Amino acid sequence: MSLPQRGFFLYSYSMKKFPEIIPVFPLSGVIYFPQTNLPLNIFETRYLELVNDAYNKNKLMGMVQSKRFGNTLYDIGCLGKISDYQKSKDGRIIINLTGVSRFRILKEISNKKLYREFQVKYEDFEEDVNNANSEINIDNLMKKAKIFFKKNGLLLNWREFERLDQSQKINTLAMIAPITNEEKQKLLETISLENKVSILESIIDFYLHENNFSSQTVQ
């Protein structure tokens, strides 16, 4: 997991400058958060077109999780900026997306492109671009997260992790924690960081309790 660098997101974004219509990359099983990095290996024709169009326009594209059945998407996704772009010899494109802000889908826009576009709004998620967030006590969350990751055999450079801003820590944990996609989507849709911390801690508590219970009942 590539951790974002501390201070990388301290530039100021204005929601008024965010595009109302964005290209969207629907991807099942990938829930992407603001202030996180997401490397993507693009090889399908429609998404090669999407990435190239976005890169040549404003470098902005949306990521939304697909629902399990049908062609439907969740209403909440994350706007990302292409912060790295490389073409491979076999025609693939390798990019890194840097999370900017969550958005809410209003409607799909009819087009003649290979990929889908949506009209979106960002107003519900002003906290994503507001760097004046109040400090939240996340000591308990961090202690439980370290135990939870260790029990799942996941290695993370916690010393490097501690250098991140608080919102980066919370969003990164929410993105990489070994929990279900539905739980991650719930965290993505949680408006405030404070509530996100509370919900994430409750989810981790559940798994830790379940693991302890299973260990005690195994003969």
N, C-alpha and C positions, 0 to 999 in steps of 0.2 A: 504493500500500500504506500503510495507516494503522498507524504504529508505536505500540506501547504506550508509555505514559509511564513513565519511571524511577520506581520506588518505588510504582507503582500496585498491585503485587501483594504488597506487604509486609504486608498484613493476614494474620492467621493463620486458616487453615482447619483444621478437625479432620475427619479421614476418618470418624470415628464418626458425624458429623452428615450425611454424604452419604447421599442416598436409595438404598436397595437396588434399587428399581424406578424406572426413568426412561423418559420418552418419548425416542424416538430418531428423528432426522432422517437417513435414509440418503441420501447424495449422492455420485454417481460423480464422481471427479476432484477432490474437495476433501478434503484431508488437513489436519486442524486440530490445532494443538499447544497445550499449556499455555502460559500467559503470552503469548499472541498475541491479536490482535483479528481477528474475522471478520465483516464486514458481510454481511447477507443480505437479499434482496428476496423476500418471501414472497407468493405469489399463489394457489397451489393450495389447494383447500378443506381437504384433510386436514391440511396443514401450517399453515394459518391456525388451525385448531382446536388443533393441537399447541402452537403458540406462545402462543395466548391462554390455554390451560389452564396451561402452564408459567409464564407471566407472573403469572397470578392465584394460583398456588400458592406456588412458591419461587424462580421465575425460573431454574430449572436444567433443562437439556435436553442430550441427548447427540448428538454428531455421529459418524457412522461411514461409512467409505467402502464403497460397494457394489462387489461383485466384478463382473467383466466379463460373466459369464453367469449367468442365472437370477435368483432373488430373494434370493440369499445375501449376507451381509455379512462383512467381516473381523471377527475376534474382538476386536480392540483399537480403541477409539475414544477420544474426548475429551469430558469433561463441560464444558459452558460455562454461564456465567451471563449472562442478558440484561441488559446494562449500558445499553442504549439501546433505546427502543421508540417508534415513530412510525407512526400510521395515515395513509394517503394517501386522497385523495378518491375514488379509483377502487376502494377496497376492499383494496388491498395493505397489507402491514405491512412496515416497514423496521426491522430490528433490528441491533444489534451484539452479538456474543457475545464474552465475555472468557473465555479458556481457564483452567480451574481444575485439572483432574487427568485423567490417562488412566484408563481402566477396561477390564476384561476382561468380555466377555459370558459369562454362565453359561447362560441359556436365555431364550427368548421367552415372554412372558406373554400368555395368551389374553385378549382384551378385546372389547368391542363398540364401540370407538372407531374413528375413521377412520384413525388412525395406529398405529404399532407401539410396544410397550413391552417392555423387557427387564429381567431381573434381572441385576445386574452386581456386580462386586467391584473394589475399588481398592487392595488391600493390596500388590500388586506394584509400585506406583508411588508409594510414600511420598515419594520424592525430589521429586515435583512440588509438594508442599505444605510441604516442609521447607526453610526459608530458610537453614539452616546448611550449605549446600553448600561443599565445599572449592574453592578457586580452581584453575582449570585453565588451562594456557597455551594460548591460542587465537590467538597471533600469526600462526602459519603458516596457520591456517585463514582468518583475516581477509585476509591478503595474497592468497591464492589465490582467495578469494571475490570480491574486488574485481576481479581480472583476469577471472574467469569471468563475472561480471555484465557487465563492459564488453564482452567479446567477444560476448555475447548481446544487446547493445544495451539493457540494462536499467539504468535510472537509479534510484539510491537515495541518499537524503540520509545520507551516511556520518557526517557531523558529528553529526547528530541520533541516528543509530544508536549511536554511541559512548557516548551518555549512558545507554543501557539497561544493566540488570544483566546479568551474564554469562549466566545461564540464559535470559534473554529474548533475548539476541543469538543464542545457539545455536538456540533453538527458532524464532525468526523466520527465520533463514537456512534452516533445514530446511524451513520452510513455503513460502517464496517462491522458493527456488532453482529455476532452470529445468531440473529433472530429472524423471524419470518418476514417475508416481503410485505404481508398485510400489516405487521407491527411497524415496519419501517415507514410504510405509507401513512399510517396513523401519526407517526412522529413528524413526518413531512408536513402534514396538514395542521399540526398544532401551531397556533399563531405565535405564542410568546416563548422565549427561551426558558423562562421560569417553569412554565407548564411542561415544556419538552423535557426538562431535567426530571421533573416529578414522574412523568410517564415512563421515561427510559429507566429510571431507578426502579419503578414498580415492575417493569418487564424483567429486568435483570434479577430482582428479588424472586420473582416467580420461577425462573429457570434454576437459580441457585437452590431454592427450596425443593424444587422437583428433583434435582440431581441428588441432593442430600437424602431425600425420602427414598429414592430408588436405590441408593447405596445401602441404606439401612435395611431394605426389604429383600435384597439379594442374599440368598442363602449359599 
